[in-house]
Amino acid sequence: MERRITPINQYDQSIFGSPRERGYGFSNVHDVFRRTSPELVDYIAAFYGSRCAHIPDNSDATGVIVEEKTSRIVEHYAKYVSQTLQIPLEVEDISTLNGIHKGALVVPFINTTHVEQQFRSRGLEVWGLPGNVVDIHKNKADCHDLINELSIPGIETPDHRIVQIDQFNKESHKYLKDIRQQYEDTGMDDYPVGLMIRSAESDGNYGGCFVRQVDNGFTLTKNGSDEEKLLFASEEEALKAAHTYLSSTGNAYSEKEGKVVEPRVVVSRLMDLADSPGQSAVILNGDIVTLPWNGQVQEENSTACSGTTSYAPGTEYLREIHRREEVPTTEAFTKFIDASLQKFGHDKEKVNAVINVDYMIPGPREVEFQRRLKQKAGITIAEINPRFTNWTDALLFVAGANQESKSINTIMRTIDAGVYTQDKFHFPEGTDMSFARTRIAEIDHILKAERTRVLVRMIDEQHTTMGLVFSGDIAKARKELDNLASTI
């Protein structure tokens, strides 16, 4: 689909609205995993807690609200991010809210009902989708039900079952039996048998797993990474291990409430997929402005998204799908957003927010399977993300680093110039990560003269990895980083 920069003046202005005295970005990773075990969410937050580029650019005083004000996070925002954006940043701790002034605009990573009430009760303005819409969209079970209820052509769920955690083993065993029977009936015995399993409150493969039948048994893959793949001799053992994993993450028993707070699991037939692009939209004073499809970057031996980039279909089949389907999926996604806001009682003219959808494009086996069922294999929905994403946050980081307004038109120009994100760029063991970040800042300072950037989002000192954003001449920027990693 051809990308056009709209001439409407509003699209040249910040998506965060008219100027105000104070504005804060809120890096609330914990609220993405609100029903996840403390151990898992702490592991995720330790790395992603310093990723926050959704900072209002229309305020006299600007800052970041963090869930845990550690010295490392404060130093990253107050020193590196502040210098990169060329604005002084205040860093406030969510546990006190003492430094957050009434009337300020707060832009959370995700605006759940809890977050919305937490800030509005203190006289603060909150930017983002209404909390009750977010609560439904982010819950896999509720969102699958909503998609089916709204019945918008082009926004459709894959074959799935919603089961209770205490019935998971029994129901999953029955589902696998049904899948085998379908493959046998259609003569598709070569189609691998498996399940994609996600806790209702899972997100981005965290709190989810895959079970696959293989030649020598069954594999269980946790968090979408083959680094956490286990082999079992029987289906029963694999499903039992999956149940144990789910019960320790997204379906964990709450000692405080005396029950499993979210007992539902979404179990889908594991399909042959050709690709899984994402698409984001910005809701701006009633207008729903969709961005072009973006690609998801996966590390070797992983199905989890570890980065994002402008969409570049790698085969003729995907190029044809892209040419044929980007416009229809865009129209369908727009209708879904509009219908969701209406259903939950919101006037879209008063909503300013971002939202994202991840699509699943069927691969050759799935296309043939559906043909034999006398059905058409269409694009289905993996998940709706009612929040900022790796992609949208990166686009705002580049805009801010280039001292440009965080507007629709700037975002479109940034996409056209090229953006690539990598959540885990590996440095040699023992690397001083603060020193490496300083060296990257020096490289970035040189490259930005030709509109090429390499920006640091987060640091994992324990595993000597960094989350990075590349823009402009991406190949050149990545080569500079590879050279640095080999000599540092």
For each residue, the residues with C-beta under 8 A, 3 or more apart:
1: 292 322 326 327 330
2:
3: 292 412 415 416
4: 412
5: 11 409 412 413
6: 11 289 408 409
7:
8: 11
9: 12 13
10: 13 284 285 287
11: 5 6 8 284 289 407 408 409
12: 9 405 407 408 409
13: 9 10 405 407
14: 17 56 57 58 405 406 407
15: 282 284 352 406 407 408
16: 23 56 57 58 105 107 127 352 406
17: 14 20 58 105 127 352
18: 58
19: 58 59 60
20: 17 23 56 58 59 60 103 104 105
21: 59 60 61 101 103 104
22: 59 60 61 62 63 101 103 104 105
23: 16 20 55 56 57 58 59 61 62 63 104 105 106 107
24: 55 56 62 63 64 65 90 92 100 104 105 106 107
25: 52 53 54 55 56 63 64 65 107 109
26: 52 64 65 94 106 107 108 109 115
27: 48 49 50 51 52 64 65 66 67 109
28: 31 32 65 67 94 108 109 110 115
29: 32 33 41 44 45 48 49 67 109
30: 33 34 41 45 67
31: 28 34 108 109 110 112 114 115
32: 28 29 109 110 138 203 387
33: 29 30 36 40 41 44 201 203 206 207 250
34: 30 31 112 114 201
35: 199 200 201 250 251 252 261 262
36: 33 40 41 199 201 202 206 207 249 250 252
37: 40 41 248 249 250 252
38: 41 42
39: 42 43 248
40: 33 36 37 43 44 206 207 248 249
41: 29 30 33 36 37 38 44 45
42: 38 39 45 46
43: 39 40 46 47
44: 29 33 40 41 47 48 206
45: 29 30 41 42 48 49 67 68
46: 42 43 49 460
47: 43 44 458 460 467
48: 27 29 44 45 51 458 467
49: 27 29 45 46 66 67 68 70 73 458
50: 27 72 73 76 77 457 458 459
51: 27 48 393 457 458 467
52: 25 26 27 55 64 66 77 109 393
53: 25 393 394 396 397 400 457
54: 25 107 109 388 392 393 396
55: 23 24 25 52 62 63 64 85 89 107 396 400
56: 14 16 20 23 24 25 59 62 105 107 127
57: 14 16 23 62 399 400 405 406
58: 14 16 17 18 19 20 23
59: 19 20 21 22 23 56 62 104 105
60: 19 20 21 22
61: 21 22 23 90
62: 22 23 24 55 56 57 59 87 88 89 90
63: 22 23 24 25 55 89 90 91 92 99
64: 24 25 26 27 52 55 77 81 89 90 91 92
65: 24 25 26 27 28 92 93 94 100 106
66: 27 49 52 69 73 74 77 91 92 93 94
67: 27 28 29 30 45 49 94
68: 45 49 73 93
69: 66 73 74 91 92 93 95
70: 49 73 74
71: 74 75
72: 50 75 76 459 461
73: 49 50 66 68 69 70 76 77 91
74: 66 69 70 71 77 78 91
75: 71 72 78 79 80 434
76: 50 72 73 79 80 81 456 458 459
77: 50 52 64 66 73 74 80 81 82 89 91
78: 74 75 81 82 89 91
79: 75 76 82 83
80: 75 76 77 83 84 437 441 456
81: 64 76 77 78 84 85 89
82: 77 78 79 85 86 87 88 89
83: 79 80 86 441
84: 80 81 400 401 441 444 455
85: 55 81 82 89 400 401 403
86: 82 83 403
87: 62 82
88: 62 82
89: 55 62 63 64 77 78 81 82 85
90: 24 61 62 63 64 99
91: 63 64 66 69 73 74 77 78
92: 24 63 64 65 66 69 96 97 98 99 100
93: 65 66 68 69 96
94: 26 28 65 66 67 97
95: 69
96: 92 93 99
97: 92 94 100 122
98: 92
99: 63 90 92 96
100: 24 65 92 97 104 106 122 124
101: 21 22 104
102: 122 123 124
103: 20 21 22 123 124 125
104: 20 21 22 23 24 59 100 101 124 125
105: 16 17 20 22 23 24 56 59 124 125 126 127
106: 23 24 26 65 100 119 124 125 126 127
107: 16 23 24 25 26 54 55 56 126 127 128
108: 26 28 31 111 115 119 126 127 128
109: 25 26 27 28 29 31 32 52 54 387 388 393
110: 28 31 32 115 128 134 138 386 387 388
111: 108 115 116 126 127 128 129 130 131 134 353 387
112: 31 34 115 116 131 134 135 138
113: 116 117 131 132 134 135
114: 31 34 117 118 131
115: 26 28 31 108 110 111 112 118 119 126 131
116: 111 112 113 119 120 126 128 130 131
117: 113 114 120 121 131
118: 114 115 121 122
119: 106 108 115 116 122 124 125 126
120: 116 117 123 124 125 126
121: 117 118
122: 97 100 102 118 119
123: 102 103 120
124: 100 102 103 104 105 106 119 120
125: 103 104 105 106 119 120
126: 105 106 107 108 111 115 116 119 120
127: 16 17 56 105 106 107 108 111 352 353
128: 107 108 110 111 116 134 352 353 354 387
129: 111 133 134 137 283 351 353 354 355 386 387
130: 111 116 133 134 341 344 346 351
131: 111 112 113 114 115 116 117 134 135
132: 113 135 136 344
133: 129 130 136 137 340 341 344 346 386
134: 110 111 112 113 128 129 130 131 137 138 386 387
135: 112 113 131 132 138 139 142
136: 132 133 139 142 143 146 340 344
137: 129 133 134 142 143 146 340 355 384 385 386
138: 32 110 112 134 135 143 201 203 384 385 386 387
139: 135 136 142 143 200 201 262
140: 143 144 198 199 200 201 202 264 266 383
141: 144 145 162 200 264 265 266
142: 135 136 137 139 145 146 200
143: 136 137 138 139 140 146 147 383 384
144: 140 141 147 148 157 160 162 266
145: 141 142 148 149 162
146: 136 137 142 143 149 150 340 343
147: 143 144 150 152 155 156 157 336 381 384
148: 144 145 151 157
149: 145 146
150: 146 147 155 336 339 340 343
151: 148
152: 147 155 332 335 336 339
153: 156 332
154: 328 329 331 332 333 378 379
155: 147 150 152 332 333 335 336 357 381
156: 147 153 378 379 380 381
157: 144 147 148 160 380 381
158: 268 269 271 360 380 381 382
159: 268 269 271
160: 144 157 266 267 268 269
161: 171 175 266 267 268
162: 141 144 145 200 264 265 266 267
163: 167 168 171 172 264 265 267
164: 167 168 263 264 265
165: 168 243 246 247 251 260 263 264 265
166: 263
167: 163 164 170 171
168: 163 164 165 171 172 239 242 243 246 265 267
169: 172 173 236 239 240 243
170: 167 173 174
171: 161 163 167 168 174 175 267
172: 163 168 169 175 176 195 197 211 239 242 267
173: 169 170 176 177 235 236 239
174: 170 171 177 178
175: 161 171 172 178 179 195 267 269
176: 172 173 179 180 193 195 213 235
177: 173 174 180 181
178: 174 175 181 182
179: 175 176 182 183 193 269
180: 176 177 183 184 193
181: 177 178 184 185
182: 178 179 185 186 188 373
183: 179 180 186 188 189 191 193 369
184: 180 181 187 188 189
185: 181 182
186: 182 183 369 372 373
187: 184 372
188: 182 183 184 191 365 368 369 372
189: 183 184
190: 365
191: 183 188 272 365 369
192: 212 213 270 272
193: 176 179 180 183 212 213 270
194: 210 211 212 213 269 270
195: 172 175 176 210 211 267 268 269 270
196: 208 210 267 268 269 270
197: 172 208 209 210 211 242 246 265 266 267 268
198: 140 202 207 208 250 265 266 267 268
199: 35 36 140 202 207 208 246 249 250 251 262 264 265 266
200: 35 139 140 141 142 162 250 251 262 264 265 266
201: 33 34 35 36 138 139 140 207 250 262
202: 36 140 198 199 205 206 207 208 249 250
203: 32 33 138 206 207 383 385
204: 224 304 305
205: 202 208 223 224 225 303 304 305
206: 33 36 40 44 202 203 223 249
207: 33 36 40 198 199 201 202 203 246 249 250
208: 196 197 198 199 202 205 223 224 250
209: 197 220 221 222 223 242 245 246
210: 194 195 196 197 219 220 221 224 270 303
211: 172 194 195 197 218 219 220 221 235 238 239 242 270
212: 192 193 194 218 219 221 270
213: 176 192 193 194 217 218 235
214: 217 218 219 231
215:
216: 231
217: 213 214 231 232 233 234 238
218: 211 212 213 214 231 232 233 234 235 237 238
219: 210 211 212 214 229 230 231 232 238
220: 209 210 211 229 230 232 238 241 242 245
221: 209 210 211 212 224 225 226 228 229 230 303
222: 209 225 228 229 230 245
223: 205 206 208 209 228 304
224: 204 205 208 210 221 302 303 304
225: 205 221 222 228 229 299 301 302 303 304
226: 221 229 301 302
227: 301 302
228: 221 222 223 225
229: 219 220 221 222 225 226
230: 219 220 221 222 241
231: 214 216 217 218 219
232: 217 218 219 220 235 237 238 241
233: 217 218 237
234: 217 218 237 238
235: 173 176 211 213 218 232 238 239
236: 169 173 239 240
237: 218 232 233 234 240 241
238: 211 217 218 219 220 232 234 235 241 242
239: 168 169 172 173 211 235 236 242 243
240: 169 236 237 243 244
241: 220 230 232 237 238 244 245
242: 168 172 197 209 211 220 238 239 245 246
243: 165 168 169 239 240 246 247
244: 240 241 247 248
245: 209 220 222 241 242 248 249
246: 165 168 197 199 207 209 242 243 249 250 251 265
247: 165 243 244 251 252 253 260
248: 37 39 40 244 245 252
249: 36 37 40 199 202 206 207 245 246 252
250: 33 35 36 37 198 199 200 201 202 207 208 246 262
251: 35 165 199 200 246 247 260 262 263 264 265
252: 35 36 37 247 248 249 260
253: 247 259 260
254: 257 258 259 260 261
255: 258
256:
257: 254 261
258: 254 255
259: 253 254 263
260: 165 247 251 252 253 254 263
261: 35 254 257
262: 35 139 199 200 201 250 251
263: 164 165 166 251 259 260
264: 140 141 162 163 164 165 199 200 251
265: 141 162 163 164 165 168 197 198 199 200 246 251
266: 140 141 144 160 161 162 197 198 199 200
267: 160 161 162 163 168 171 172 175 195 196 197 198
268: 158 159 160 161 195 196 197 198 271
269: 158 159 160 175 179 194 195 196
270: 192 193 194 195 196 210 211 212
271: 158 159 268 360 362 363 366
272: 191 192 362 363 364 365 366
273: 276 360 361 362 363 366
274: 315 317 318 321 361 362 363 364
275: 295 313 314 318 321 361
276: 273 296 358 359 360 361 382
277: 293 294 295 296 311 358 359 361
278: 293 294 295 296 308 356 357 358 359 389 391
279: 290 291 292 293 294 329 330 333 356 357 359
280: 290 291 294 354 355 356 357 389 391 392
281: 288 289 290 291 333 334 337 354 355 356
282: 15 288 289 291 353 354 408 411
283: 129 286 287 288 289 337 348 351 352 353 354 355
284: 10 11 15 287 289 352 408
285: 10 349 352
286: 283 348 349 350 351
287: 10 283 284
288: 281 282 283 334 337 338 348
289: 6 11 281 282 283 284 408
290: 279 280 281 330 333 334
291: 279 280 281 282 294 392 411 412 415
292: 1 3 279 310 311 326 415
293: 277 278 279 311 322 326 329 359
294: 277 278 279 280 291 308 309 310 311 391 415
295: 275 277 278 308 309 310 311 312
296: 276 277 278 305 307 308 358
297: 305 306 307 308 309 420 421 422
298: 302 303 304 305 306
299: 225 302 304 306 424
300:
301: 225 226 227
302: 224 225 226 227 298 299 306
303: 205 210 221 224 225 298
304: 204 205 223 224 225 298 299
305: 204 205 296 297 298 308 390
306: 297 298 299 302 422 423 424
307: 296 297 390 420 421 422 423
308: 278 294 295 296 297 305 389 390 391 394 419 420 421
309: 294 295 297 312 419 420 421
310: 292 294 295 415 418 419 420
311: 277 292 293 294 295 322
312: 295 309
313: 275 318 319 321 322
314: 275 318
315: 274 318 319
316: 319 320
317: 274 320 321
318: 274 275 313 314 315 321 322 361
319: 313 315 316 322 323
320: 316 317 323 324
321: 274 275 313 317 318 324 325 361 379
322: 1 293 311 313 318 319 325 326
323: 319 320 326
324: 320 321 328
325: 321 322 328 329 379
326: 1 292 293 322 323 329 330
327: 1 330 331
328: 154 324 325 331 332
329: 154 279 293 325 326 332 333 359 379
330: 1 279 290 326 327 333 334
331: 154 327 328 334 335
332: 152 153 154 155 328 329 335 336
333: 154 155 279 281 290 329 330 336 337 357
334: 281 288 290 330 331 337 338
335: 152 155 331 332 338 339
336: 147 150 152 155 332 333 339 340 357
337: 281 283 288 333 334 340 341 348 355
338: 288 334 335 341 342 348
339: 150 152 335 336 342 343
340: 133 136 137 146 150 336 337 343 344
341: 130 133 337 338 344 346 347 348 351
342: 338 339 345 346 348
343: 146 150 339 340
344: 130 132 133 136 340 341
345: 342
346: 130 133 341 342 350 351
347: 341 350 351
348: 283 286 288 337 338 341 342 351
349: 285 286
350: 286 346 347
351: 129 130 283 286 341 346 347 348
352: 15 16 17 127 128 283 284 285
353: 111 127 128 129 282 283 386
354: 128 129 280 281 282 283 387 388 389 392
355: 129 137 280 281 283 337 384 385 386 387
356: 278 279 280 281 384 385 386 387 389 391 392
357: 155 278 279 280 333 336 381 383 384 385
358: 276 277 278 296 381 382 383 385
359: 276 277 278 279 293 329 379 380 381 382
360: 158 271 273 276 379 380 381 382
361: 273 274 275 276 277 318 321 379
362: 271 272 273 274 366 367 370 377 378 379 380
363: 271 272 273 274 366 367
364: 272 274 367 368
365: 188 190 191 272 368 369
366: 271 272 273 362 363 369 370 377
367: 362 363 364 370 371 377
368: 188 364 365 371 372
369: 183 186 188 191 365 366 372 373 377
370: 362 366 367 373 375 376 377
371: 367 368 374 375 377
372: 186 187 188 368 369
373: 182 186 369 370
374: 371
375: 370 371
376: 370
377: 362 366 367 369 370 371
378: 154 156 362
379: 154 156 321 325 329 359 360 361 362
380: 156 157 158 359 360 362
381: 147 155 156 157 158 357 358 359 360 384
382: 158 276 358 359 360
383: 140 143 203 357 358
384: 137 138 143 147 355 356 357 381
385: 137 138 203 355 356 357 358 389
386: 110 129 133 134 137 138 353 355 356
387: 32 109 110 111 128 129 134 138 354 355 356
388: 54 109 110 354 392 393
389: 278 280 308 354 356 385 392 393
390: 305 307 308 393 394 421 423
391: 278 280 294 308 356 394 395 419 421
392: 54 280 291 354 356 388 389 395 396
393: 51 52 53 54 109 388 389 390 396 397 457
394: 53 308 390 391 397 398 419 421 457 469
395: 391 392 398 399 411 414 415 419
396: 53 54 55 392 393 399 400 406 411
397: 53 393 394 400 401 455 457 469
398: 394 395 401 402 414 419 453 455 469 471
399: 57 395 396 402 404 405 406 407 410 411 414
400: 53 55 57 84 85 396 397 403 404 406
401: 84 85 397 398 448 453 455
402: 398 399 448 451 453
403: 85 86 400
404: 399 400 407 410
405: 12 13 14 57 399 410
406: 14 15 16 57 396 399 400 410 411
407: 11 12 13 14 15 399 404 410 411
408: 6 11 12 15 282 284 289 411 412
409: 5 6 11 12 412 413
410: 399 404 405 406 407 413 414
411: 282 291 395 396 399 406 407 408 414 415
412: 3 4 5 291 408 409 415 416
413: 5 409 410 416 417
414: 395 398 399 410 411 417 419 471
415: 3 291 292 294 310 395 411 412 418 419
416: 3 412 413
417: 413 414 451 471 472
418: 310 415 471 472 473 474
419: 308 309 310 391 394 395 398 414 415 469 470 471 474
420: 297 307 308 309 310 469 470 471 474 478
421: 297 307 308 309 390 391 394 457 467 468 469 470
422: 297 306 307 425 467 468 470
423: 306 307 390 457 458 467
424: 299 306 460 463 465 466 467
425: 422 465 466 467 468 481 485
426: 463 464 465 485
427: 431 433 436 464 465 466 485 488
428: 431 464 485 488
429: 464
430: 464
431: 427 428 435 436 464 488
432: 435 436
433: 427 436 437 459 460 461 464 466
434: 75 437 438 459
435: 431 432 438 439 488
436: 427 431 432 433 439 440 466 484 488
437: 80 433 434 440 441 456 459 466
438: 434 435 441 442
439: 435 436 442 443 484 488
440: 436 437 443 444 454 456 466 468 481 484
441: 80 83 84 437 438 444 445 456
442: 438 439 445 446
443: 439 440 446 447 454 477 480 481 484
444: 84 440 441 447 448 453 454 455
445: 441 442 448
446: 442 443 449
447: 443 444 450 452 453 454 472 473 476 477 480
448: 401 402 444 445 451 452 453
449: 446
450: 447 472 473
451: 402 417 448 471 472
452: 447 448 470 471 472 473 474 476 477
453: 398 401 402 444 447 448 469 470 471 472 477
454: 440 443 444 447 468 469 470 477 480 481
455: 84 397 398 401 444 468 469 470 471
456: 76 80 437 440 441 459 466 467 468
457: 50 51 53 393 394 397 421 423 466 467 468 469
458: 47 48 49 50 51 76 423 466 467
459: 50 72 76 433 434 437 456 465 466 467
460: 46 47 424 433 463 464 465 466
461: 72 433 464
462:
463: 424 426 460
464: 426 427 428 429 430 431 433 460 461
465: 424 425 426 427 459 460
466: 424 425 427 433 436 437 440 456 457 458 459 460
467: 47 48 51 421 422 423 424 425 456 457 458 459
468: 421 422 425 440 454 455 456 457 481
469: 394 397 398 419 420 421 453 454 455 457
470: 419 420 421 422 452 453 454 455 474 477 478
471: 398 414 417 418 419 420 451 452 453 455 474 477
472: 417 418 447 450 451 452 453 476 477
473: 418 447 450 452 476 477
474: 418 419 420 452 470 471 477 478
475: 478 479
476: 447 452 472 473 479 480
477: 443 447 452 453 454 470 471 472 473 474 480 481
478: 420 470 474 475 481 482
479: 475 476 482 483
480: 443 447 454 476 477 483 484
481: 425 440 443 454 468 477 478 484 485
482: 478 479 485 486
483: 479 480 486 487
484: 436 439 440 443 480 481 487 488
485: 425 426 427 428 481 482 488
486: 482 483
487: 483 484
488: 427 428 431 435 436 439 484 485
